[in-house]
């Protein structure tokens, strides 16, 4: 059950049930409009345990859009095969989307999807590398949580690292501020990445429409359920820490 609640006639908090599929409170559920997409490229979403935001999170919603998608919650897995739940014969044909400190603006390229090496430099033969990608790994969490997932799973270095160059900022807007303009929600990243790799704009259109619908439901629900509003993170008392 969701922690989101409203007062019944007697003034007692009444829990609102969650959708069994997307795990969102029912007023935010859009499962009735989701038809799983057939895609050539497999999708693996690794979600940090502390990033299970039922209201604004999009990891599970993204996975529901694809027939060959897997969502795992945790910090580390021994290998790509273990994380995926099936054998992977060539991890180099899997791409990991991890921005880190790399920015397309600092690189000599205008591509939307950029394959980079361990030094953060643009790989040669971009078209050939991206054409051979058969699976994508997305890291779901804040910047620090994504970094933790990246460093805790050394097998990701065997995969092809990619970064994105979106033409617009995330549709989250003020609901969830990103520290960088190229920071996207998981569903937006999946839309851009899979649509670009498969040359299928319909994938991006479908996922972005779902995201927009989810955000519209969230904004509408905020009026009757103020509990939905993101809670500010507590500030650290650096002065007390310094004296200690």
C-alpha positions as CSV (number, residue, x, y, z in Angstrom):
1,X,0.0,0.0,0.0
2,X,1.2,3.5,-0.7
3,X,2.0,5.9,2.1
4,X,-0.1,8.5,0.3
5,X,-3.4,9.0,2.2
6,X,-6.5,11.0,2.4
7,X,-9.0,11.7,5.2
8,X,-12.2,9.8,5.2
9,X,-15.5,11.1,6.6
10,X,-14.4,10.3,10.1
11,X,-11.1,12.0,9.8
12,X,-9.0,8.8,9.8
13,X,-6.2,8.4,7.2
14,X,-7.2,5.9,4.5
15,X,-4.5,4.2,2.6
16,X,-4.7,4.3,-1.2
17,X,-3.8,1.0,-2.9
18,X,-0.9,0.7,-5.3
19,X,-1.2,-0.7,-8.8
20,X,0.2,-4.3,-8.8
21,X,2.0,-3.7,-12.1
22,X,3.6,-0.3,-12.0
23,X,3.6,-0.1,-8.2
24,X,2.3,3.5,-8.3
25,X,-0.6,4.8,-6.2
26,X,-3.7,4.1,-8.3
27,X,-4.4,7.8,-9.1
28,X,-1.0,7.9,-10.8
29,X,-1.3,4.6,-12.7
30,X,-1.4,4.7,-16.6
31,X,-1.1,1.0,-17.1
32,X,-4.4,1.0,-19.1
33,X,-2.6,2.8,-21.9
34,X,0.5,0.6,-22.1
35,X,0.9,-1.9,-24.9
36,X,4.4,-3.7,-24.7
37,X,6.6,-2.9,-27.6
38,X,8.5,-5.5,-29.7
39,X,12.1,-4.3,-29.9
40,X,15.3,-5.8,-31.4
41,X,17.4,-4.5,-28.6
42,X,17.0,-5.9,-25.0
43,X,16.7,-3.6,-22.1
44,X,18.1,-4.1,-18.5
45,X,17.3,-1.5,-15.9
46,X,19.4,-1.6,-12.7
47,X,17.7,0.4,-10.0
48,X,19.5,1.6,-6.8
49,X,17.6,0.4,-3.7
50,X,17.1,4.0,-2.5
51,X,15.6,5.2,-5.7
52,X,12.2,3.5,-5.5
53,X,10.2,6.7,-5.9
54,X,6.7,5.4,-6.6
55,X,5.2,8.8,-7.4
56,X,7.8,10.3,-9.9
57,X,10.1,7.3,-10.7
58,X,9.9,5.8,-14.2
59,X,12.0,2.7,-14.0
60,X,9.2,0.2,-13.7
61,X,7.0,2.2,-16.1
62,X,9.8,2.0,-18.7
63,X,10.2,-1.8,-18.2
64,X,6.4,-2.3,-18.7
65,X,6.7,-0.8,-22.2
66,X,9.0,-3.5,-23.6
67,X,8.5,-7.3,-24.0
68,X,12.2,-8.0,-23.5
69,X,12.9,-5.7,-20.6
70,X,14.3,-6.7,-17.2
71,X,14.2,-4.5,-14.0
72,X,16.5,-5.5,-11.1
73,X,16.8,-3.6,-7.8
74,X,20.1,-3.9,-5.9
75,X,23.7,-2.6,-5.7
76,X,25.8,-5.2,-7.4
77,X,25.7,-8.4,-9.5
78,X,28.6,-10.7,-10.4
79,X,28.2,-10.3,-14.2
80,X,25.8,-9.0,-16.9
81,X,24.4,-12.6,-17.3
82,X,23.6,-12.7,-13.5
83,X,21.9,-9.3,-13.6
84,X,20.0,-10.2,-16.8
85,X,19.0,-13.7,-15.7
86,X,20.2,-15.4,-18.8
87,X,23.6,-16.0,-20.6
88,X,25.2,-13.2,-22.5
89,X,27.9,-14.4,-24.9
90,X,29.4,-11.0,-25.8
91,X,29.1,-8.2,-23.2
92,X,30.8,-5.9,-25.7
93,X,27.6,-5.9,-27.7
94,X,25.8,-4.4,-24.8
95,X,25.8,-0.6,-24.1
96,X,25.8,1.0,-20.7
97,X,24.4,4.5,-20.5
98,X,26.5,6.3,-17.9
99,X,27.1,10.0,-18.2
100,X,29.5,10.4,-15.3
101,X,31.6,13.5,-15.9
102,X,31.5,13.1,-19.7
103,X,29.6,15.7,-21.7
104,X,28.9,15.7,-25.4
105,X,29.4,19.4,-25.5
106,X,33.1,18.8,-24.6
107,X,33.6,16.3,-27.4
108,X,34.1,16.8,-31.1
109,X,30.8,15.4,-32.2
110,X,27.2,16.4,-32.8
111,X,25.7,12.9,-32.6
112,X,22.7,12.2,-30.3
113,X,24.2,8.9,-29.1
114,X,27.9,8.8,-28.6
115,X,30.0,5.7,-27.8
116,X,33.0,6.6,-25.7
117,X,36.1,4.7,-24.4
118,X,37.4,4.3,-20.9
119,X,39.2,7.7,-21.1
120,X,35.9,9.4,-22.0
121,X,37.0,10.0,-25.6
122,X,34.9,9.4,-28.7
123,X,35.3,6.0,-30.1
124,X,36.2,5.5,-33.8
125,X,33.7,3.9,-36.1
126,X,30.6,5.2,-34.2
127,X,28.2,3.8,-36.8
128,X,29.7,0.3,-36.7
129,X,29.8,0.1,-32.9
130,X,26.2,1.4,-32.4
131,X,24.9,-0.8,-35.2
132,X,26.0,-4.0,-33.4
133,X,24.5,-3.1,-30.0
134,X,22.1,-5.9,-29.0
135,X,21.3,-4.8,-25.4
136,X,21.2,-1.6,-23.3
137,X,21.8,-1.2,-19.5
138,X,20.2,1.8,-17.8
139,X,21.2,2.9,-14.3
140,X,18.2,4.2,-12.4
141,X,19.0,6.6,-9.5
142,X,20.4,10.0,-8.6
143,X,23.8,11.0,-10.0
144,X,25.5,9.6,-6.9
145,X,23.4,6.4,-6.9
146,X,24.2,5.8,-10.6
147,X,27.9,6.4,-9.8
148,X,27.7,3.8,-7.0
149,X,26.1,1.3,-9.4
150,X,28.8,2.0,-12.0
151,X,31.7,1.4,-9.6
152,X,30.2,-1.6,-7.8
153,X,29.7,-3.5,-11.1
154,X,33.2,-3.9,-12.7
155,X,31.6,-6.0,-15.5
156,X,30.2,-2.8,-17.0
157,X,33.7,-2.0,-18.2
158,X,33.4,-4.9,-20.6
159,X,30.3,-3.3,-22.2
160,X,30.3,-0.3,-24.5
161,X,29.8,2.9,-22.6
162,X,27.5,5.5,-24.3
163,X,26.3,9.0,-23.4
164,X,23.4,11.1,-24.8
165,X,23.1,14.5,-26.3
166,X,19.4,15.5,-25.8
167,X,18.1,18.5,-27.7
168,X,15.9,19.6,-24.7
169,X,16.0,19.2,-20.9
170,X,13.9,16.6,-19.1
171,X,10.1,17.0,-19.0
172,X,10.3,16.7,-15.3
173,X,10.9,20.4,-15.2
174,X,10.5,21.8,-11.7
175,X,9.1,18.6,-10.3
176,X,12.5,17.0,-10.2
177,X,15.5,19.2,-11.0
178,X,18.4,17.6,-12.8
179,X,22.0,18.9,-12.0
180,X,22.8,18.9,-15.7
181,X,20.8,19.8,-18.8
182,X,21.6,16.4,-20.4
183,X,20.1,14.6,-17.3
184,X,17.0,12.7,-18.3
185,X,14.5,10.5,-16.6
186,X,14.9,6.7,-17.2
187,X,11.9,6.6,-19.5
188,X,13.2,9.6,-21.6
189,X,16.7,8.0,-21.8
190,X,15.2,4.7,-22.9
191,X,13.1,6.5,-25.5
192,X,16.0,8.4,-27.0
193,X,18.5,5.5,-26.8
194,X,16.4,2.6,-28.2
195,X,14.6,4.8,-30.8
196,X,18.0,6.0,-32.0
197,X,19.7,2.6,-32.1
198,X,16.8,0.9,-33.8
199,X,15.9,3.9,-36.1
200,X,12.4,3.8,-34.8
201,X,10.9,7.2,-33.8
202,X,7.7,5.4,-32.8
203,X,9.5,4.1,-29.7
204,X,10.4,7.6,-28.6
205,X,6.9,8.9,-29.3
206,X,5.2,6.1,-27.3
207,X,7.4,6.4,-24.3
208,X,7.3,10.2,-24.2
209,X,3.5,10.3,-24.5
210,X,3.3,7.9,-21.5
211,X,5.7,10.1,-19.5
212,X,3.7,13.2,-20.3
213,X,0.5,11.4,-19.2
214,X,2.2,10.3,-15.9
215,X,3.3,13.8,-15.1
216,X,-0.2,15.2,-15.9
217,X,-1.7,12.7,-13.5
218,X,0.8,13.7,-10.9
219,X,0.2,17.4,-11.2
220,X,-3.6,16.8,-11.1
221,X,-3.3,14.5,-8.0
222,X,-1.2,17.1,-6.1
223,X,-4.3,19.3,-5.6
224,X,-6.1,16.7,-3.6
225,X,-3.1,14.8,-2.2
226,X,-0.4,17.3,-1.0
227,X,1.5,14.3,0.3
228,X,2.7,13.8,-3.2
229,X,4.9,16.9,-3.2
230,X,8.6,15.9,-3.1
231,X,10.0,16.4,0.4
232,X,13.2,18.6,0.6
233,X,16.3,16.8,1.6
234,X,17.6,17.7,5.1
235,X,20.6,20.1,5.0
236,X,23.8,19.0,6.6
237,X,25.1,21.1,9.5
238,X,28.6,21.6,8.2
239,X,29.4,24.0,11.1
240,X,28.6,21.4,13.7
241,X,30.5,18.8,11.7
242,X,33.6,21.0,11.5
243,X,33.6,21.7,15.3
244,X,33.3,17.9,15.9
